[in-house]
Amino acid sequence: MYQTLRLILGDQLNYNHSCFSKVEPDVLYVLMEVRSETDYAMHHAQKVVGIFAAMFNFKNWLVKKGHRVHYIRINDKENKQTLEANLITLIKRYSIAKFEYFLPDEYRVDRELNLFSQGLSIKTGVIDTEHFFTTRLELQEFFGGKKYLMENFYRYIRKKHHILVLDNEPIGGKWNYDQENRRKYSGKESIPSVLKLEKNLIDILQEIEKAGVKTIGNAKAEAFNWPVTRKESLAVLKHFLVHSLQHFGTYQDAMVEDHAYLFHSRLSFALNLKMISPKEVIDAAIAYQAHHSTIITMPQLEGFVRQIIGWREYMRGIYWAKMPDFSMMNFFKHGNKLPQWYWTGATKMKCLQQSIQGSLENAYAHHIQRLMITGNFALLAGIDPQLVDEWYLGIYIDAFEWVEITNTRGMSQYADGGIVGSKPYVSSANYIDKMSNYCGKCYYDKKKRHGKAACPFNSLYWHFYNRHQPLLEKNPRIGMMYQTWKKMDQGEQSKILNQANEYLSKLDEL
């Protein structure tokens, strides 16, 4: 009946893939909800619901197009709860002659399916997902043995794919407007409301609960407001272009109390499930800016483009160049446990309370909240990067290992020793206050380095540099910090270090 069994993973929902442009009667597609994928980390409830909903909608679309599909629900009696076991059952049931799968983005799944295919007695094949601008190994080949620099790779991609370039030079005169993308929110521009995506996902949530899948975060069905179809993904893109792009670049690093999204696009989940492609997102943004250039300046547009084809492609390239060794790196040999309030948001530090509670509520935080609030504190506090990885991978709806681990273990925790970034991204309260309105209503005093209610970031910042001086003092990008530290009198240094040690001894109480 069927010659080929073709597996589609939950993050491979590419509606525009060439495979789906024509119906092949002898091909049976399979999508499956399995515990091996829900349980490798404890995920946010909205992440599991969102992926299952998007998969089921994609299945319906395939069927409507005329494709043959076998869909396995999480509580189906036939479900063996692993990819391999279910595939073996289907290959036998339908007397399959060839097994094919779309190239996975995660090393773990790629290895699993590769080994599975090698053990089969039938023909096997792999299909590209037709999503990214670059191949898995393109970054590695581009740099050769040279040090990885995102800016160089970013310019290479723009030139290769003719994105905002003319005669190999950047349109607007500058490759990068990063210096203009770091402003604190002024309060003058109106923060747009989030596009409401009406849907009823209570059945999926109940199925997940019935299956016994352990999750974190807000599990109420009405809290879910993420795109789970291509149509919804395009609607979110349009809403961003019309309402947020004009201020995105300027305020992409800003943080505002009780505003989880500010001017961010909320497209990362749709992108990472491949319901929408980076090319069409970039093309739409460039086209929209061209017709609204009086209100959308080049720094706004370029800042957005850089996030999509700069960091996203760069992080994926590093992932495939450095895995699996990357997942075990711990440059500082940090081993502390994650404070309990990372799972509740119940901390007196306003910045962490806002970032964590927002994450638990929405399964989302933007990149500066992740890097300079939750990640910054974890690095200063010496948290085991493995535990930080697991937390980030679970709590965010857009977190898949290929993009999560390079951002977390690499840029955020500097556990890779400088592969992703050229320095550790740490700060005292000064940066947090500069980029947010969190500090004004905080229990802790942003100006104090020690004493009652002194901001933990301040003493932990200097404690971090002091304890890791042998590893960091020769780094040219942070030499000034050590000069500042050396100029402090010993009495002040002792007070700071004592304060930090006190905080480190009671992280759960901060």
N, C-alpha and C positions, 0 to 999 in steps of 0.2 A: 504493500500500500504506500509506504513512504520509503524513500531511499536514504534521505538525509535528515538527521536530527540536529537542529541548530539552536544553541543555547544563547539566551539574552539575559544578561545580568541586570540587577535593579538600577544600576547607574549607566545603562547603555540604551536609553530610550530615545534614540535618534530618529525622529519622524522623517527626516530628509535623507536617510541612508539609502544608498543606491540599491541595496538588497530588497528594499520594500517597494521599489518603483515598479516591479513586475511580480506577478503571482507565479510561484513555482509549485505546482500541485504535488510534487514528490518530496517537498521540504516540509517538515513539521517543526515549528518553532516551539520552544519551551521556556516558560518563565516560572520561577518558583519562589515561594516564601518559606525560608528554612531557618531553623534555630541556629544552625552553624553560623549564619550571617547576623542574626539578631543578638547572639550571645557572646561574640568574641570581645565585645566591650559592652558596658552598660550604657545604652544610648538614651537620649532624650525621647520621651514618648512621641513628640511631634515628628521626630526624625523617622522612627519606625512607621508611624501612621502615614507620613508623607511619601515615603518610598513605596510602601504597599499600595497606597492609593494611586500613585503615578504608574506603577507597574500594571495594575488592574485596568486603568484607563487606556494604557498603551495596548494591552491585550485586546480590549474592545475595538480599538482603532484598527489593529491588524486584521481582526476578524471581519470588520466592516469592509476592509479593502479586499477581502477574499482570501487572505492567508490562512493556513491551517495552524492552529495554536493549541498547545496543551498547557493549561495553567494549573499550578498546584498551590492551593491555599494553605495557610499555616496549620489549620486544624483538620485538613483532609486525612481520612484514615489511611490512604495510600502513601502519605508523606513520610519518607524515611528521615527527614530533617537535615540531610546533608546534600550538597550538590552531587557528589559522586554516587551515593546510594540511589538517589532518584534517577540519575542518568542511566545507571546500569539496568534498573527496572524498565525504563522506557526503551532502551536499546533492545532488550530481550522481547518486550511486549510487541513492538512493531517491526521486529526483524530488521533493524536499521543496518544499512551497509556503510554509511559514512557519518562521522560525528564532526560537527564544526562548532566553533565558538568565536565570539567577538573578543578581540584582544583586551584582556583586563587591564585596568589602570593600577591595581594594587598588586604588589609583589607577592603577597600571601596567596591571593586567588590565582595569579598567573602561574605560580609554581604548582599549586594544587591541580589546576587543569592541565598543565603541561605533563606532569607525572601521570595523571589519569589517562591522558591520550596515549602516552607511551605504552601503557599497559593494555591497551585495547588491541584486539585482533583485526579490527575493521579499519578502513581508511579514516584519516583525521585531517582537519584543516583549520586554519586560523584566519579571521577576517578583521581588517582594520576598522576601527569605529568611525573613521571619517569625521573627526571632531576637532582636533587640535591643529594649530598652525605648524607645529613642529613634530618630528618623529621622536620616539623614545630617546634615541641616542644622539640626536642632533646637537644638543648642547655640548655633550662630551666631545664630539667630533669637531665642533666649532672652536673650542678652547684648546683642544689637544692637551698638552701638559701645562698650560698656563693657568694662572689663578682665575677662578670664576668671578666675573664682575657683571652684575645684572645690567648695568647701563650699556655695556658693549653688546650683550646679547639682545637687548631691547632694540637698539639701533639696527642691528643685523636683521631682525624680524621685520622691522618697519621698511627697510630697504628692499628686502627680498619679496615682500608682499605688497609693496607700493602703498603703504599706509601713512598718510599725512606727509608725503615726500614729493618733491619735484626735482628731477635731475639729481637724485640721490642726496638732496639737501632738505632739511625739515621745513615744511610750510609754516610760516610764522617766524622763522629765523632761529628758533631754539629747539633743541631736542627734548629738553626737560624743563618744566616749570615748577619743579619741586619746592623751590624757595617761596613760591607764591601759593603753595598748597598747605600751609601750616598755620593758619590763623585761628584764633579763638573766636567762637561764635559771637557776633556783635549784638545779637538780640533784635536787630532791625529787620532782617529778612524773615518773612513768614515761613515757618517750618510746615511743609505740606503734610496733609493727613495721608495715612497709608491706604492704598487701594484695598477695598474690602472684597475678598473673594468668597462669595457665598457658596457653601457646600455643606453636606451632611456626612460626616465621617464616623458617626457613632458606631455603625456596624463594624467597621475595621478596628476601631479602638476596643470594642467588646471582644472581637476575635483574638486580638493580641493579649488581652487580659485573660481570656479563657485558656489560651495556650500557656500561660504562666511566664510570659516574657517579662523580665524585670527591667523597668525603665526609671528614668529620673525626669524631673521637671513637670510643668503644667500638662496634665494628661486630659484636661477637659476638651472635648471635641470642638466646642465653640471657640476655644483659644487658637485653633489652627487657622492660619491665614497665609498659607504658602501655595504657589502654583503647583498643580499636579497634572496639568495637561499642557500641550503646546499652545493652545489658544489662550490659556491663562498666563503662560509665560510671556507671550507677546503683549498681552494687556499690561503686565507689570513693566515691561520694557517701555512701552508707550507712555505710561504714567510717569516713569522716571524722566524720560526725555522732556516731557511737557512741564513737569512740576519741580524737578530737582537738579537737572544737569546744569542749569545756569549758576548754581551755587556749589556744586559738588566739589570742584577742584579747590576752591578757597577754603572750604570747611570740612574737607575729608578727614582731617586729623582731630577735629574739634569734638568735645564731649559735653553734653548738656543733660542735666538732671531730668529724669522722667521722659526723655526723648531717645528711645533706643535706636532709631534709624536716621534721624536728622535728614541729610540730603543723600543718603546712600541708596543704591538701586534695588536692593533685595533680589538680585538676580542670581546670586551664587548657587542657590539650591537648584534652580532650573538649569543653570550652566553645568553643574557637576553631575546632574542626571542626564545631561545631553538633550534635554527637550528643546533647547535653544543653543545655537552655536556661537562661539566667540566671534567668528567672522560676521555673522548677521547682526550681532550686537554692536560691533565696531562700525560696520557699514551704516547702520541705522543712526548711530550717534553722530557720525561725520555728516551724513546727509541732513540730519535735523539741524545741526549747528550751521551748515552752509546756508540754510533758509532763515536762520534766526541769529545771525552773527552779531547783530547789534546788542543783543542781550546775553548771548552765550559766547564768551571770549575763548581764545585759544588755551589759556591756562586751565579753564574748566574742562574743555574737551580732552586735552592732552593728559590731564591728571587721571581721567577715567580710562582712556586708552592704555595708559601705562599700567594700571591695575590689571587689565584684562590680558594684554599681550606682553607686558613686562613681567610682573611678578608671577602671574599664573603659569605661563609657559616656562619661566626660569625655574620655579620651584619643582615643576614636573620633571624638567631636565636633570636637575640635581638628584631627584629621587631615583631615577633610573640609572644614573651614573654611579651612585654611592650605595644603593641597597644591595644586600641586607646589612652591611656593616654600619650604615648610618643609624639604624634603629638601636644600636647598642652603645653608641658614643656617649661619654660622660666626662667631658674635658675637665671639669672642676671636681669630679668625684663627689658630687652632691648626693646625699642619702636621707635627708629629712623627709618626714611624712607630710602629706598635704593637710593643711588645717581643716578641721571638720566643717567650718563655715563655707568652704568652697562648694559644699553640697546644699547649703541652706541660704547663704547670703547674710547670715546673722552675725555680722561684725560691726564694730563701732567705726570702722574706717569707711567714710561715706563713698569714696571712689570705688572700693571693692564691693561694698553693699549694692551700689547702683549697677555695677557691671555684672555681678553674679546673679542678683535677683532678676535683672533684665534677661540674662541668659536662661535662667530657669523658667521664666515666664514665656519667652519667645523663641527659645532654641537659637538665639542669635546675639552676637555683639559685634560691633564693627572692628576693623583691624587695629585701631589704636587702643581700644578697650582691651583687646586680647593681648597686644604686645606690651603696652606701657602701663597697664593696670594689673590684670591678673597674672600675666607673664612676668612682668617686672617684679612684682612682689615674690612670686615663686622663685625667681632667680636670686634675689637678694636674701631670701630666707633659706637658700640652700636645699630646695626640694629636689628629690630624686626625679630626674627627667622622665623616667619611665612612668611615674605616677602622673606627671604633668601631661605627658602624651595621652594617657588613658582618659584623663579628664577632658581634654580638648576634643579628643576623638568622639567621646560620648555625648557631650553637652550641646554641640553645635550641629544644626541640621545640614549644613554644607560641608561637614568634616568627613573626608575620605582620606585614607592614609597618605596617598600620593601628594596631597596638598597640605594636609595637617601636619605631618611629622617634620617636613622640611621647614615649615614656619615655626613650629613649636620647639623641637629639639635643636633646630638650626638657629633661626633668627631670634626667637624669643629667649631660649635658655643657653645659647652659645655652647651647647654640649658638643657641637661638632668642632670646636676650637677655631672657628673662623672660615669654614667652607662657604656658608651662605652669606654671612655678614662680616664686615671688617673689624667689628668691635662688639662687646656686649651692650645690649640695649637696656640700660638701667638708668634710673633717675631718682632724685629726691622729690620731695613734695613740690618743689619749685616748678618743675615741668608740668606736673599734674594740674597745678593751679593756673599755669600759663595757658593750658589748653582746655580747661573745663571750668564749670562753676560748682564743682563738688566740694572744694575745700572750705568755702564760706559757711557751710552748715554742718561741718564735721565736728565730732567730739574731740578730735585731736587738733593740736595747734600746728599749723603748717610751718610756722617760723621757728619752732623749738626743735633742737637736736637732742636734748636730754631734759630730764625733769618730768614733772607731772603732766600727763596728757601730751607729751611731745610726739609729733607725728612719727610713727614707726619707719616710714620710708626714709627719713633723714638719717637716723643712726644706722639703720641697716645698709644704707647706701655706702657710707664710709667704712663700715665693717666689712662689706663685700670687697671693696678695693684693698683694704688693709690685709685681709686674710689671703687674697689671691695675688698679692704684689709680685711674687716670683714668676707667675704666669703672664701677668699683664703689663708690668712696668715698661717693657720695651715696645709696647704697641704705640706707634706714633700718633694714633688718633685719641689716645687717652692720657698722654703724658702730662697734660696740664692738670688733670685731677690729682696726680701724685705730687705735683709741685704745690698745689693748694693744701694737700694733706700735710706735707712736710713743714709748711709755714705755720701750721697750728701749734700752739704750745702743748707740751706733753700733758698738762692738766686737762685741757680741753679734749684732747684725743682720748684720754682715759675715761672721761665722763661719757663721751660718745660710744666708745666700745663697751663700757659697762651697761649703758642703756640698751644697746643692741643685744648684748648677751642676755639681759633680762627678758627682752621681748622674744628672743629665740627660744627661751626656756618655757614660754607660755603662749605659743602661737595660737592655740585654740581659744585663748581668752581675749585676743585683740579685737 
